[in-house]
Amino acid sequence: MSGLDVRAFTVGPVQENSYIVRADASARRALIVDPGEEPERLLGAADELGVEIEAILVTHCHFDHIGAVAPVAQATGAEVYCPVIERPVLADVMSWVPPGFGPFQSYEAEHTLAGGERLRVAGLDIEVIFTPGHSPGHLTYAVSGPSTVLLSGDVLFQGSVGRVDLPGGDWPTLERSIEDLIRMFPSDTVVYPGHMGVTTLGRERETNPFLSELRVRLPSVSATPGAAPAKS
Ligand SMILES: [Fe+2]
C-alpha cells in the first residue's frame, strides 16, 4: 500500500489545522488530531472519505485545538486522548476561552497521556512524545508508516515556532522539545503542524529563524548519516 493518508482541514477563526489520519487511502478506520472547530465539516469529511473515526488525539488544550472535541466524540463514539496535565482544561473549556470565541462544549477525556506511551489505534502505531514549552502538557504524536510523520501541534511551524507568552509557556523548554524531535527523527520527517503549512524537520532545522541558537548545538545535517537536507 502507498502508506499513511493524512488530510488537513484548517478550521475556525484562528485557522487551526485538524488532521484525519489513516493507514492508507483505502483504510476505513481513522483518527483525528486536534478537532479545533467546525465539527460538522470534520464529520462530513470523514463521511466523504468513508472512514470511521476511532480516536481523537489532542496535542494540547488551547481552545483553537479542542473546540470540536466534544461534538466529534459524541457523533462518532471515538475515545479522546488528552495530555494529562491539561485534562482539566478540556473538562472546563469555557473557563479558558478568551472573549469572542466559542461557545465550546467541555469533555472528560477517556485517556490521559504524559508522553512515553505507545498507542495502537485505528490500525496505526503511534509514539507519544512530551514536548512542552508552548503549553505545559503539550504532546507530539509520531505516527509510524513507511516514513514516520509527526503531528506536532504548536511546537514547530514552517519558519516559526509556537508562542511562549501564554500561561505555562517557556522558550528554553520549547527549544529543548524541538531539539528532542530533531535528534529523535530523520531530517526528512514530515511535520504536520497545528497552524500553517506542512514542513519537515530538516527544512526547519536548516532555515527556521527561531532555531539559530539550536543550530549551533546540533551537528550539521550533512554530517548525519542517512539524513539529507529536505528539499521543498
Ligand atoms: Fe496553542
Residues whose N, C-alpha, C, O or C-beta is under 5 A from the ligand:
A	BS01	LIG	H62 D154
